[in-house]
Amino acid sequence: MATDALRSLWAEPRPTNAPDRRPREWALIAALICWSLLEVVLRQDLAPRPLLLLAVLAVLGPLLWRRTHPLVAVAVSFGTLTIVDIVRILTGSQGALPNSISATLILAYALFRWGSGREAASGLGAILLWLALTNVADTTSLADSVAAYGFFLFAAVLGAAIRYHTKILIRDIDQAKAREREQLARELHDTVAHHVSGIAIQAQAGRAIAASQPERALETLAIIEDAATRTLTELRAIVGVLRATQDTEFAPQPGVAEVEQLATDGQTRPRVEVTLSGEFDDLSPAVEAAIYRLAQESITNARRHARHATQVTVAVTGDADQVRLTIDDDGSAAGGRAPGGYGLVGMRERASLLGGTFHAGPAAERGWRVEAVLPRTGTPR
């Protein structure tokens, strides 16, 4: 397990969303320059001026590209500081480096925040080498040495933590977008496809009776016009929601009450009868919308695939803990009906997301039965 984790960290790529914050970078550098100048003026225990200048430049310069080239920034900064410490050790120079070089903590953070796994491992080696030489050059105590290592390791861990938190956040956003696309596809399938299917069926009927019964053909054209108008209205509503960026007024989702509107008269084949029984007052909005969409899609499937069907019966029953939806048609079972396709898959997913069950298949005597059972308080998971 540990080996797999280390291998995963080693293969971690560099993030691609590094921001460009140049004004803040220059403000940070200006603040560090002022800090360094104050130390030079106020402190008397500093190393010789050339070494101080080299150490300050080693910290200030690489800060500008710590996000785009984190390993290069760490290598230049800590490499230069390592050379400064080697010179101090070999020449026996007295005096400490300015406290402003503690800004190298930013580089340690940036290395693990913006670098790849290989860059972070290589850069960490350069940082630890410099810390070891600094302890020798300044002859620090054990407590100070442990504190120095602790600060740099904390900066590295903080960078890695924020990196993975951002990665998880981006992944969650991508998953939310994927769920929105699936929901949009389901809504388009359940609404627009329902009306378009009805238009196609009515058009076929109109062609069949146009010559012998022109009056009935005109009635069919009126039905087609009404269905096309409703389809355009729903399409415009969906497109309006997609285009709106703020203050969008969302239309209420259809519910159990709207299931009755799916019923048809005897002029449309197959005829749709709807029966509601039980209590539906405290249903969650998600369950109500699911009941309507499942009924709508089942009717559409019956019209498309139920051969010689004359009637579709929709029954919705509200019990104490659940709602049961049953759709039966009297179509011919010859040839069967494929259980696949996006319609049945979408209905099964819709019921499963609410903690319910879904079944579709041939009825015991004749036709096809769709049955869904949903909890009254179901919420999308």
N, C-alpha and C positions, 0 to 999 in steps of 0.2 A: 504494500500500500504506500509506504513512504517512498519507495523507489519510483513508483508511478507518479506520485505527486511531484518529486524532484524532476523527473523527465518532462512532465507537463509544464513546469515552470521554465525549464531550460528551452523548451520549444515555443514559449509564448511569443507571439509576434508583437511588433511595435504598434501602439494605437494609431489610428489614422485621423482622429478628431482633435488634434492639438490646436488650441486657439491661438490667435495672434493678438497679443496684448502689448504692443510696442510702447504706448504712452505710459503704462504701468511699469514697464521694464526700465524706462529712463528715469521715472520717479524713484524707483528702488535704487538704481545706481547713484542718483544724486544724493539720496539719503545716506548710502554707504560711504560716499566720498566725504560728506560732512562729518560723519562719525569718525572716519579715519583721521581727518584733519584735526578734530578736537582732541583725539588721543595724542597726536604728535605734539600738539601745543601744551596739553595739560600733564602728560605723563613723562617721567624722567627715566623710566626703567626699560625703554624700548631698545631694540637692536639697532645697528647702524642704519642710516637713512637709505642707502642703496638696497639693502635687504628688505627694508620696510616697503619701499616703492615697488619692488618686484613682487612681494607678497600681496600687496593691495591690488595690483594689476592682475595677478593670478586669480583673484576672487571676482573682480568687477567684470573683466572682459567676457569670460565664458557664460555669464548670466544671460546674455542676449540670445544665445542659441541653445539653452538648456532643454527646451521642449523639442526643437527640431533635430538636434544632434546631441542627445544627452551624454553618450559615452565620450564623444570628443570633448565636450565641455568638462566632464569630470577628469579626463586624462590630462588636458591642458592645465586645469586648475591644480589638481592634487600632484601632478607631475612637477609643476613649477614649485609648489610648496615643499615637495620632497627634496628638490635640488637646494632650496633655501636652507632647509634643515641640515642637509649634508654639509653645506658650506659652513654653517654655524658650528657643527660638531668638529669639523676638520680644523677650522681657524680658531676655535675656542672663543667665539664672539659672545660677549655678555649682553644680556637684555632679551626681552621677550618680544614676540610678534604682537601686533595690535589685536584687540578683542574683536575688531570688525571682521576678521577672517572667519568668525563663527558663522558668517553668511554662507559658508560652504555647506551648512546644513541644508540650504535650499537646493544645492546641486545634488546632494544625496537623496533628497526627496524626489527631485525631478528624474533622477536616474531610474528609480523604481516606478515612478508614475508614468513616464513617457518612453522608457527604453524597452527593448526586447529582453527576453529572458537571458540570452547570452550576453547582451550588453550590461545588464544589471549584475551578473556574476563577475564579469571582468572588471567593471567599475568598482565593485565592492572590494576587490582585491587591492586596487590602487588606494582606496580610502583607508583600509586597515594598515597598509604599509606606511602611509604618511602618519597615521596616529602613533604607530610604534616608534618612528623616528622622532616625532614631536616629544614623546615622553622622555626619550634619551636626551634631546637637545635642551629641554627645559627642566630636566630632573624633577619631574612632578611626583607627587605622592601616589600611593596605590589608590586611595579614594578618588583623587582627581583623574587618574587614568581610567578607572572603572566608570566614572561619570562621563568622561569624554566618549568612551565606547558606547555607553548607554544612549547618549544624545544622538549619535549618528545612526545607531541601529534603530532607535525610535523613529527618526526621520525616514529611514528606508521602509520600515514597516508601515508607517502612515501613508507613504506614497503608494505602496502595494495595496493597502486596504482601500484607499480612494479609487485606485485603478480598477479593482475588482468590483467595487460598489457601482461605479459608473458602467462597467461592462454588464453587470446584472440589470441595471436600470435600462440600458439600451436594449437588452434582450427582451425585457418585459414590455417595452414600448413596441418592439417588432411583433411580439406575440399578440399584443392588443390590436395592432393594425391588421394582423392576419385574421383575428376573430371578427373584426369589423368587416373585412372583405367577405368572409364566410357568411356573416349575417346579411350583408347587402345582397350577395348572390342568392341566399335563401329567400329574402323578401321579394326580389325580382322574380324568382321562380314561382313563388306562391301567389303573387298578385298579378303581374303582367302575363305570365304564361297561362294563368287561369282564364283571363279574358280573351287572350289570343286564341286559345283552344276553342272557346265558345264561338268566336268569330269564324274560325275555320269550319266548325261543324255546321253552323247556320248557313254559311256560304255553300257548302255541299248540298244541304237540303234545298236551298233556293234554286240551285242549278237543276235539281231533280224535278222540281214542280213548276219551273218557270213557264214551260210550254203549256201544260195542262191546267194549272191553277195560278194565273198571273196575280190574282188578288193576294193569295197566300205568299207569293214571292215578294210582293211589296211589303207585307208584314215582316217577312224575314229580313228584308233590307233595313227596315226600321230597327229591328232587334240588333242587327250588326252595327248600325250607326250608334245606337245607345252604348253597346259594349265597347266600341272604338273610342267613344267620348270618355267613358270611365277609365279606359286604359291610358289615354293621354293625360287625364287628370292625375292619376297615380304616378305616371312617369315624371310629370312636371314636379310633383311633390317630392319625389325621391331626388331628382336632380337639384331642386331648390335646397334641400337639406345638405347635399354634397357641396354645393357652391357657397353656401352661407358660412361665414367665418365667426360670427358672433350674433347674439340676440336672436337666435333662430327660434321660431315658434313651432314646436313640434306638434303635429296633429296627434290626437290620442290614438292608441293602438286599438284595433277592433277587438271586441270581447265576445262573451257568450251571447249577449243580446243580439249582436250582429249576425250570429249563425242563422237566425231565422230568416235573414234577408237572402240567404243562399237558396231558399226554396223557390221553386218555379211552378208555373201553372201547367195545365195539360197540353199547351201548344208546343212546348219545348221538350224534346226527347234527348235523353231520358228524363222523366219527371223526377224532381227532387222534393222529398217530404222531410220536414224537420220537426223533431219532437224534443222539447225541453222539460225536464222534471227534476224536482229536488230544489235545494237551496244553492244559490250562487252569489250571495251577498258579500261574503268575506274572502272571495278568491283573490289571490295575488294577481297583479296586472300581467305578469309573465305567463301565468297559467291561462288566464283568459285569452291572451293573444295566441298562445299555442293551440288552444282548443279551436279557435277560429281558423288558424292557418292549416291545421291538420284536416279539419273538415273541408276546407276549400280545396286543398290539394287532392284529397281523396275523391271529391266530386269530379275534379279535372281528370284524374286518372280513369275514373269510370267512363267518362265521356270519350276518352281517347281509346281505351283498350277493351271495354266491356262489349263484346259482340252481341247484338240483338237485345241490348238492355233497354227496358222500358221504364224502370223505376230505380231510384236510389233513395234509401232510407237512412236518415241521419238521426241518431238518438244521443242526447247528452243528459246524463244523470248525475246530480250532485249529492253525494253521500256525506256522512259526518267528517270523514278524513280525506276523501279523494273525489275526483271527478272522472267519470267514465264516458268515453266517446266511442260510439259504434257506428260504422257506416257499412251498409249492405247494399249490393246491387243484384239484380236478377239476370245478369248477362250470362252468355253461354260460356261454359268452362272449356270448350274445345280449344285445343292449342295452348291453353294455360296462359298465364301472364308472368313475364319475367320478374323475379323479385329484386333485380338490381335496378340501376339507374339512379339519377340524382334525386328524383322525387322521393322514393322510399328511403333512400339513405338520409336525406335531409329530415324527413319526418322522424325517423328513428333517432337521429342525433338530437332533434328538438326535444323529444320526450325524455331521452336519457339525461340531457343537461339539467332538466328540472327534477330528476330523481324518479321519473316514472318508467312505465314499460310500454312497449309498442309491438304489435303483431299484425301481419298482413298475410293473407293466404286464402285459398279456396274455402268457401263456406261448406257446411256439412251437406246441404241438399243441392243448392244451385248458386252460381254467382261467386262473388268475391267479398270477403269481409276484412275490414280494417278496424282494429280495436286498440285504443290507447287508454291507459289509466295513469292519471297524474295526481300527485298530492295537492291538497288545496292551497297550501302555503309554500309551494315550490318556488325556489329562486334559482336563477342561472348559476351554474358552478363553473 
